[in-house]
Amino acid sequence: MSDERRVPLRSEQAKTDTWDLSSLYESEAAWERGLVEFVAMIPGIEDFKGVLGASKESFARALAYYRDFGVLAERLQVYASLRQSEDQGEGSSRGRYSRFVSAATRAEAAWAWLEPEIMELDESFAASCLADPGFAECEVFLRKLLRFKPHILSEAEERLLALQAESAAVAGDAFSVLVDVDLDFGELSTPEGTRPLTQSSYQSFMRSPDRSLRRAAYFQFYRGFESHKNVLAALYSGSVLRDKYKARARGFPSARAAALFPDDVSEAVYDNLVATISANLPVLHAYYELRKAALGLDELRHYDLYVPLAPEPSGRRSYAQAVASVASALSPLGADYVSVLRTGLLEGRWVDRYENKGKDSGAFSAGSFTGDPFILLNYKEDVLHDVFTIAHEGGHSMHSWYSRRSNPFLCSRYTIFEAEVASTFNEQLLFRYLYDSAADDAERASLASARLDGLVSTLFRQTMFAEFELKAHEMAEAEEPLTVGSLRSEYRKLLEKYFGKAIVLEEVSDLEGLRIPHFYNAFYVYKYATGISASIALSRCVLSGGMSEREDYFAFLRSGGSRFPIESLKLAGVDMSNPAPVEAACKEFADWSSELKRMLRL
């Protein structure tokens, strides 16, 4: 691994530490040939216009062309996106992705007639197609599409909406470039020497036992955001206004209703989550009081929230060691699951492992129907959380692996609502494995501390974020301007609500609301909280059950996009349409807080 004193350039990464995208395209030249093929297919879209209802054969040919076009588009997009994420400042990668987006926007406009024309099909003809075995691979796609009939516009209107897709992505893209490339957070003096402060290293600094270093990193980091606060507020406002426009254009009562409709998730699920978490905030506030006592502080500050309450096990964990731990933890899922994942994480080169200059911060899993599932990491050998990140992203990738092998392309994509179950499920198993194999109470206390911090982040904090984006969209829909002042004010109210009286907020604490990348994909974050609640319930079933419970879980993984998420989760044995799983997750948090308090003898 590279010297941590300097963030390495992309060219300095060892090949074996980077992903191998050859399952998508063998080379950049091959991708270029794919783009030429894609562009050449666009004129052919018009050939199917106006003939969908002429016969089943003509309808089937149109859907096959649409399928093949979609497979190619996804493959091109994923390759270009992954190459751009390697280094956001690399011009050729940005240019490649921009050229794809431009072509895809033209293609989307060319396909604008398809959905309105399907909606206009004679009902008896549509019903006979849905019952025909020849349409089997399209049946789920068509049934889901027909739900949108009240929200599909005329061909001309659909074309106009499609043409603005390229410009609609500008706010999120500009945010990524600003925070991942242009913002320079400088360097920090540490006992080990000067270290760069980056989006990735900031997390490490926040976990440092040296409070003065945490404080310095915190204020230096937020000075960067404060110096661009007006731009950040304008970018987020633009994103919210885009959501408002799209929802109104399609006749939805709100941006939230529009966002939840494709998953057939009731707004009551969202409201139940917020209400249940709000009712259980006393257990979170009690945890913060425990944190203050464990750290021996008179005042708990924003930069004190991420340092482990018990020392992490000494030593470093190489990437290979981390993978070995994850593989052992997931053994209850069977040898086949573990073998495929281990191979992908190591010699299969699904993973881009370490930070380099300009690389996307954080972690994600992405892939296409025709290629491997790929994982971006910024792995740090001294951060236990990063081992959990491998398990988390591995859960996403294996979900994709099963889904794409069990479903035709048009219903192979599962929703984010389901995705956050498969990822956090793996984290539950990893925690239980590490906890059960811990050498003593000190190590168990360290793991319990990490467990609680993970639940704070995923269950409570993501619900707070969900409240914020709902409030921001409600303000925009009420014609209230979204300014630096109004956004920071609303975010501070939520910080006060969720942190309680144990934490002293800084003047810059509410700038946090302007630096959350997930806000540019509206009404996404609530799925982390529902996902962790479902995964806690399912992991208990698998660990305490037998083959039947495991097969129920695999039925969920294989379901892909063949069902709506609430229904696919019922296959595995959990019902997210009521608040019981969220209540149970809050109880688990309270139980582990009590256990940690006992182990710390507080």
C-alpha positions in Angstrom: 0.0 0.0 0.0 1.1 3.6 -0.7 2.8 5.9 1.8 0.0 7.6 3.9 2.0 10.8 4.1 0.8 11.7 0.6 -2.3 10.8 -1.3 -1.0 8.8 -4.3 -1.8 9.5 -7.9 -3.9 7.0 -9.8 -0.9 6.0 -11.9 0.9 5.0 -8.7 -1.6 2.3 -7.7 -0.6 -1.3 -8.1 -2.6 -3.0 -10.8 -3.7 -5.8 -8.4 -5.2 -3.2 -6.1 -7.5 -1.8 -8.8 -10.6 -3.2 -10.4 -10.5 -5.1 -13.7 -13.2 -3.7 -15.9 -12.6 -6.1 -18.8 -15.9 -7.9 -18.2 -17.4 -4.6 -19.4 -14.9 -3.6 -22.0 -11.4 -4.9 -22.7 -10.1 -1.4 -23.5 -11.1 2.2 -24.0 -11.1 1.5 -27.7 -13.6 -1.3 -27.2 -15.8 1.2 -25.3 -15.6 3.7 -28.1 -16.8 1.0 -30.6 -19.6 0.3 -28.2 -20.6 4.0 -28.2 -20.6 4.0 -32.0 -22.9 1.0 -32.0 -25.1 2.7 -29.4 -25.4 5.9 -31.5 -26.1 3.9 -34.6 -29.0 2.2 -32.9 -30.8 5.5 -32.1 -32.3 6.0 -35.6 -33.7 2.5 -35.5 -35.9 3.5 -32.5 -38.2 5.3 -34.9 -38.9 2.2 -36.9 -41.1 0.8 -34.1 -43.2 3.9 -33.5 -46.9 3.6 -34.2 -46.9 -0.2 -34.7 -46.9 -1.6 -31.2 -50.6 -2.5 -31.4 -50.4 -3.9 -34.9 -49.6 -7.4 -33.8 -48.0 -9.3 -30.9 -45.0 -9.9 -33.1 -44.4 -6.2 -33.8 -44.8 -5.4 -30.1 -42.4 -8.2 -29.1 -39.8 -7.0 -31.7 -40.0 -3.4 -30.2 -39.6 -4.7 -26.7 -36.6 -6.8 -27.8 -35.0 -3.8 -29.4 -35.7 -1.8 -26.2 -34.1 -4.6 -24.1 -31.0 -4.9 -26.3 -30.6 -1.1 -26.4 -30.9 -1.0 -22.6 -28.3 -3.7 -22.0 -25.8 -1.8 -24.2 -26.6 1.6 -22.6 -26.1 0.2 -19.1 -22.8 -1.4 -20.0 -21.5 1.8 -21.6 -22.7 3.9 -18.7 -21.3 1.8 -15.9 -17.8 1.6 -17.6 -17.7 5.3 -18.2 -18.9 6.1 -14.7 -16.5 3.8 -13.0 -13.6 5.2 -15.0 -14.6 8.7 -14.0 -14.8 7.7 -10.3 -11.2 6.6 -10.4 -10.1 10.2 -10.8 -12.7 13.0 -11.0 -10.0 15.4 -12.3 -9.0 13.2 -15.2 -10.1 14.9 -18.3 -10.5 12.0 -20.7 -12.7 10.1 -18.2 -14.9 13.1 -17.7 -15.1 13.6 -21.4 -16.0 9.9 -22.0 -18.8 10.0 -19.5 -20.0 13.4 -20.9 -20.2 11.9 -24.4 -22.2 9.0 -23.2 -24.6 11.2 -21.3 -25.1 13.3 -24.4 -25.8 10.3 -26.6 -28.1 8.8 -23.9 -30.1 12.0 -23.6 -30.7 11.9 -27.4 -31.7 8.2 -27.1 -34.1 9.0 -24.2 -35.7 11.7 -26.3 -36.0 9.2 -29.2 -37.7 6.7 -27.0 -40.1 9.3 -25.6 -43.0 7.9 -27.6 -42.7 4.3 -26.2 -44.4 4.6 -22.8 -47.3 6.8 -24.0 -47.9 4.4 -26.9 -47.9 1.4 -24.5 -50.4 3.2 -22.3 -52.6 3.7 -25.3 -52.7 0.0 -26.3 -56.2 -1.6 -26.3 -56.7 -3.1 -22.9 -57.7 -6.5 -24.3 -54.6 -6.6 -26.5 -52.3 -5.6 -23.6 -53.9 -8.3 -21.4 -53.4 -11.0 -24.1 -49.8 -10.1 -24.4 -49.3 -10.3 -20.7 -50.8 -13.8 -20.7 -48.7 -14.9 -23.7 -45.6 -17.0 -22.7 -43.7 -15.2 -25.5 -43.8 -12.1 -23.4 -42.6 -13.8 -20.2 -39.4 -11.9 -19.9 -41.2 -8.6 -20.3 -44.3 -9.3 -18.2 -43.1 -7.8 -14.9 -41.6 -4.8 -16.8 -45.0 -4.2 -18.5 -47.1 -4.6 -15.4 -44.9 -2.2 -13.5 -44.9 0.3 -16.3 -48.7 0.3 -16.7 -49.0 1.5 -13.1 -47.5 4.8 -14.3 -50.4 5.4 -16.8 -51.8 8.4 -14.8 -48.3 10.0 -14.8 -47.2 9.4 -18.4 -47.5 12.5 -20.6 -48.0 13.0 -24.2 -45.2 12.1 -26.6 -44.2 15.7 -27.1 -44.1 16.4 -23.4 -42.2 13.2 -22.7 -39.6 14.2 -25.3 -39.2 17.6 -23.6 -38.7 15.9 -20.3 -36.1 13.5 -21.8 -34.2 16.4 -23.4 -33.6 18.0 -20.1 -32.1 14.9 -18.5 -28.5 16.0 -19.2 -28.9 19.4 -17.6 -30.8 17.9 -14.7 -27.7 16.1 -13.6 -25.6 19.3 -13.4 -26.2 20.1 -9.7 -25.1 16.7 -8.5 -22.2 16.6 -10.8 -21.0 20.0 -9.9 -21.3 19.1 -6.2 -19.1 16.0 -6.7 -16.5 18.0 -8.6 -16.5 20.7 -6.0 -16.1 18.6 -2.9 -14.0 15.7 -4.4 -11.7 17.7 -6.6 -11.7 21.5 -6.3 -11.9 21.8 -2.5 -8.5 21.7 -0.9 -8.7 21.0 2.8 -4.9 21.4 3.2 -2.7 19.4 5.6 -2.6 18.8 9.4 0.3 18.5 11.7 0.2 15.3 13.7 2.7 13.5 16.0 3.6 11.3 13.1 4.2 14.2 10.7 2.2 16.2 8.3 -0.9 14.5 6.9 -3.3 15.5 4.1 -6.8 16.3 5.1 -9.2 14.9 2.5 -12.8 13.6 2.4 -11.5 10.2 3.2 -8.8 11.0 5.8 -11.3 13.2 7.7 -13.1 10.1 8.9 -9.8 8.8 10.3 -9.0 12.0 12.0 -12.5 12.0 13.7 -11.7 8.6 15.2 -8.4 9.8 16.6 -8.0 9.5 20.4 -6.2 12.9 20.3 -9.0 15.4 20.9 -6.9 18.4 19.9 -6.3 16.7 16.5 -10.0 15.9 16.1 -10.8 19.5 16.9 -8.3 20.9 14.4 -9.4 18.5 11.7 -13.0 19.4 12.3 -12.7 23.1 12.0 -10.2 23.0 9.1 -12.5 20.7 7.2 -15.6 22.8 7.8 -13.7 26.0 6.8 -13.5 24.5 3.3 -17.3 24.1 3.2 -18.0 27.5 4.8 -15.9 29.2 2.1 -18.3 27.7 -0.5 -21.5 27.7 1.5 -23.4 29.9 -1.0 -22.5 27.7 -3.9 -23.3 24.5 -2.0 -26.7 25.9 -1.0 -27.4 27.0 -4.5 -26.5 23.6 -5.9 -28.8 21.8 -3.4 -31.6 24.2 -4.0 -31.2 23.5 -7.7 -31.5 19.8 -7.1 -34.6 20.2 -4.9 -36.2 22.5 -7.5 -35.5 19.9 -10.2 -37.4 17.2 -8.0 -40.3 19.6 -7.6 -40.5 20.3 -11.3 -40.4 16.6 -12.3 -43.1 15.7 -9.7 -45.4 18.5 -10.8 -44.9 17.8 -14.5 -46.0 14.2 -13.9 -49.0 15.0 -11.7 -47.7 13.8 -8.4 -48.8 15.7 -5.3 -45.2 16.0 -4.0 -41.6 15.2 -4.8 -41.7 12.5 -2.1 -44.8 10.9 -3.5 -43.1 10.8 -6.9 -39.9 9.3 -5.4 -41.7 6.5 -3.5 -44.2 5.6 -6.3 -41.8 3.5 -8.5 -41.2 1.1 -5.5 -44.9 1.0 -4.6 -43.9 2.2 -1.1 -46.5 4.0 0.8 -45.7 7.4 2.3 -46.9 5.9 5.5 -43.7 3.7 5.6 -41.6 6.9 5.5 -43.8 8.6 8.1 -43.8 5.5 10.4 -40.0 5.4 10.3 -39.7 9.1 11.3 -42.4 8.7 14.0 -40.9 5.5 15.4 -37.4 6.9 15.6 -38.6 10.1 17.1 -40.4 8.2 19.8 -37.2 6.3 20.6 -34.8 9.3 20.6 -34.4 9.0 24.4 -32.3 5.8 23.9 -30.1 7.8 21.5 -29.8 10.6 24.0 -28.9 8.2 26.7 -26.1 6.8 24.5 -24.7 10.2 24.0 -24.6 10.6 27.8 -22.8 7.3 27.9 -20.4 8.5 25.3 -19.7 11.7 27.3 -19.0 9.6 30.5 -16.9 7.1 28.7 -14.7 9.8 27.2 -14.5 11.6 30.5 -15.7 14.9 29.1 -17.5 17.7 30.7 -18.9 18.7 27.3 -19.4 16.5 24.3 -18.7 18.3 21.0 -19.6 17.5 17.4 -16.0 16.2 16.8 -16.3 13.8 19.7 -19.0 11.6 18.2 -16.9 9.2 16.1 -13.9 8.3 18.3 -14.3 4.7 19.5 -15.4 4.4 23.2 -13.1 1.4 23.6 -9.7 1.0 22.0 -9.8 -0.9 18.7 -7.7 -4.1 18.7 -4.1 -3.2 18.1 -2.4 -3.7 14.8 -3.3 -3.2 11.2 -5.6 -5.3 9.0 -4.3 -5.9 5.5 -7.0 -6.0 2.8 -6.5 -9.7 2.5 -6.9 -10.2 6.3 -10.1 -8.2 6.2 -11.5 -10.3 3.3 -10.7 -13.5 5.3 -12.7 -12.2 8.3 -15.6 -11.3 6.1 -15.6 -14.7 4.4 -15.6 -16.5 7.8 -18.4 -14.3 9.1 -20.6 -15.1 6.1 -20.2 -18.8 6.3 -23.8 -19.2 7.6 -24.8 -18.3 4.0 -23.1 -21.4 2.6 -19.9 -22.3 0.7 -21.2 -21.1 -2.7 -22.0 -17.6 -1.6 -18.7 -17.3 0.2 -16.6 -18.7 -2.6 -18.0 -16.3 -5.2 -17.6 -13.3 -3.0 -14.1 -14.2 -1.9 -13.0 -14.7 -5.4 -14.5 -11.4 -6.5 -12.9 -9.5 -3.7 -9.4 -10.9 -4.3 -8.2 -12.4 -7.6 -11.4 -11.6 -9.4 -10.5 -7.9 -9.0 -14.0 -6.6 -8.5 -12.6 -4.0 -6.1 -10.7 -0.7 -6.4 -9.2 -0.8 -3.0 -7.3 2.3 -1.9 -7.6 6.1 -2.0 -5.9 8.0 -4.8 -5.9 11.7 -5.7 -9.2 12.7 -7.3 -10.9 9.4 -6.6 -14.5 9.3 -5.4 -14.7 9.4 -1.6 -16.5 6.8 0.4 -17.5 3.4 -1.1 -20.1 2.0 -3.5 -21.0 -1.1 -5.5 -22.0 -0.8 -9.2 -22.2 -3.1 -12.2 -24.2 -4.1 -15.2 -26.2 -7.0 -16.4 -23.3 -8.2 -18.7 -20.4 -7.5 -16.3 -19.1 -8.2 -12.9 -20.4 -6.3 -9.9 -17.7 -3.7 -9.0 -16.8 -2.1 -5.7 -15.1 1.2 -5.0 -13.3 1.4 -1.6 -10.9 3.8 0.1 -9.7 1.1 2.4 -7.6 2.1 5.5 -5.8 -0.7 7.3 -6.1 1.0 10.7 -9.9 1.5 10.5 -12.1 -1.4 11.7 -15.1 0.3 10.1 -13.5 -0.3 6.7 -13.7 -4.1 7.3 -17.5 -3.6 7.7 -17.5 -1.6 4.5 -16.1 -4.6 2.6 -18.9 -6.8 4.0 -21.5 -4.1 3.2 -20.5 -3.5 -0.4 -20.0 -7.2 -0.8 -23.6 -7.7 0.2 -24.7 -5.3 -2.6 -22.5 -7.1 -5.1 -23.7 -10.5 -4.2 -27.3 -9.3 -4.4 -26.6 -8.2 -7.9 -24.8 -11.4 -8.7 -27.9 -13.5 -7.7 -30.4 -11.1 -9.2 -28.8 -10.9 -12.6 -28.5 -14.7 -12.8 -32.2 -15.3 -11.8 -34.0 -12.7 -13.9 -34.2 -11.3 -17.4 -32.7 -7.9 -18.0 -35.9 -6.0 -17.8 -36.6 -7.1 -14.3 -33.1 -7.7 -13.0 -32.7 -4.4 -11.2 -33.7 -4.5 -7.5 -34.6 -1.3 -5.8 -32.4 0.7 -3.4 -35.0 -0.1 -0.7 -34.0 -3.8 -1.0 -30.3 -3.2 -1.6 -29.8 -1.7 1.8 -31.1 -4.9 3.3 -28.6 -7.2 1.6 -25.6 -4.9 2.5 -26.4 -4.3 6.2 -27.4 -8.0 6.6 -23.7 -8.9 5.9 -22.7 -6.3 8.5 -24.9 -8.0 11.1 -23.2 -11.4 10.4 -19.7 -9.8 10.5 -20.4 -8.2 13.9 -21.7 -11.4 15.4 -18.7 -13.4 14.1 -16.1 -10.9 15.5 -18.0 -10.5 18.8 -18.3 -14.2 19.4 -14.6 -14.9 18.5 -13.3 -11.9 20.6 -10.6 -12.8 23.1 -11.9 -10.8 26.0 -14.3 -8.1 27.3 -11.9 -5.3 26.1 -12.2 -6.6 22.5 -16.0 -7.2 22.8 -16.4 -3.6 24.2 -14.5 -2.3 21.1 -16.9 -4.2 18.8 -20.0 -3.1 20.7 -18.8 0.5 20.4 -18.4 0.1 16.7 -21.8 -1.7 16.5 -23.5 1.2 18.3 -21.8 3.8 16.2 -23.0 1.9 13.1 -26.5 1.9 14.3 -26.3 5.6 15.1 -25.2 6.3 11.6 -27.5 4.0 9.7 -30.7 3.9 11.8 -30.8 7.3 13.6 -28.7 9.7 11.5 -30.2 8.5 8.1 -33.7 9.1 9.6 -32.5 12.6 10.5 -31.3 13.1 7.0 -34.7 11.9 5.7 -36.5 14.5 7.9 -34.2 17.2 6.5 -34.8 16.4 2.8 -38.5 16.1 3.4 -38.5 19.5 5.1 -36.4 21.1 2.3 -38.7 19.7 -0.4 -41.8 20.9 1.5 -40.3 24.4 1.8 -39.7 24.5 -2.0 -43.2 23.2 -2.7 -44.6 25.9 -0.5 -42.6 28.4 -2.6 -40.2 29.2 0.3 -36.7 30.0 -0.9 -33.9 27.6 0.0 -31.0 29.8 1.1 -27.9 29.2 3.1 -29.7 30.6 6.2 -33.0 28.7 5.8 -31.2 25.4 5.1 -28.8 25.7 8.0 -31.6 26.8 10.3 -33.7 23.7 9.6 -30.7 21.4 9.8 -29.7 22.9 13.2 -33.2 22.2 14.5 -32.7 18.6 13.6 -29.2 18.4 15.1 -30.7 19.7 18.4 -33.6 17.2 18.2 -31.4 14.1 17.5 -28.4 15.0 19.6 -30.3 16.2 22.7 -28.8 18.1 25.6 -25.6 16.0 25.8 -23.9 17.6 22.8 -22.7 21.2 22.4 -23.0 22.2 18.8 -20.5 24.4 17.0 -21.5 27.4 14.9 -20.4 25.5 11.8 -22.1 22.2 12.8 -25.1 22.9 10.6 -22.9 23.1 7.5 -23.0 19.4 7.6 -26.4 19.5 5.8 -24.7 21.1 2.8 -22.1 18.3 2.3 -24.2 15.1 2.1 -23.9 13.6 -1.4 -27.0 11.4 -1.0 -29.2 14.5 -0.9 -28.7 14.8 -4.7 -30.6 11.5 -5.1 -33.8 12.6 -3.3 -35.6 10.4 -0.7 -32.9 7.8 -0.8 -31.5 7.9 2.7 -34.6 6.7 4.5 -33.9 3.3 2.9 -30.7 2.9 4.9 -32.8 3.0 8.1 -35.5 0.7 6.9 -32.8 -1.5 5.5 -30.9 -1.9 8.7 -34.2 -2.6 10.5 -35.0 -5.4 8.1 -31.5 -6.8 8.1 -31.4 -7.1 11.9 -34.6 -9.1 11.8 -33.4 -11.3 8.9 -30.0 -12.0 10.4 -31.6 -13.2 13.6 -33.7 -15.6 11.5 -30.8 -17.0 9.5 -28.4 -17.3 12.5 -31.0 -19.0 14.7 -32.7 -21.0 12.0 -31.7 -23.6 9.5 -31.8 -24.3 5.8 -35.4 -23.1 5.4 -34.5 -19.6 6.8 -31.4 -19.4 4.7 -33.3 -20.4 1.5 -36.0 -17.8 2.3 -33.2 -15.2 2.4 -31.8 -16.4 -1.0 -35.3 -16.2 -2.4 -35.2 -12.5 -1.5 -31.7 -12.1 -3.1 -32.9 -13.8 -6.3 -36.1 -11.9 -6.6 -34.3 -8.9 -8.2 -36.9 -6.6 -9.7 -39.5 -9.3 -10.1 -41.5 -8.0 -7.2 -42.0 -4.7 -5.4 -39.7 -4.3 -2.4 -42.2 -4.7 0.4 -43.3 -8.0 -1.3 -39.8 -9.3 -1.9 -38.9 -8.8 1.7 -41.9 -10.7 2.8 -40.4 -13.7 0.9 -37.5 -13.5 3.5 -39.9 -13.1 6.4 -40.1 -9.4 7.3 -42.9 -7.0 6.7 -41.7 -3.4 6.4 -45.3 -2.0 6.0 -45.6 -1.8 9.8 -43.2 -0.2 12.3 -42.4 -3.4 14.3 -39.0 -4.0 12.6 -37.9 -0.4 13.4 -39.1 -0.7 17.0 -37.1 -3.9 17.3 -34.0 -2.2 15.9 -34.3 0.6 18.4 -34.6 -2.0 21.2 -31.5 -3.7 19.9 -29.6 -0.4 20.1 -30.8 0.1 23.7 -29.7 -3.4 24.6 -26.2 -3.0 23.2 -25.9 0.4 24.9 -26.6 -1.3 28.2 -24.2 -4.0 27.5 -21.4 -1.6 26.6 -22.1 0.4 29.7 -21.6 -2.8 31.7 -18.4 -3.7 30.0 -17.0 -0.2 30.5 -18.1 -0.3 34.1 -19.8 3.0 34.0 
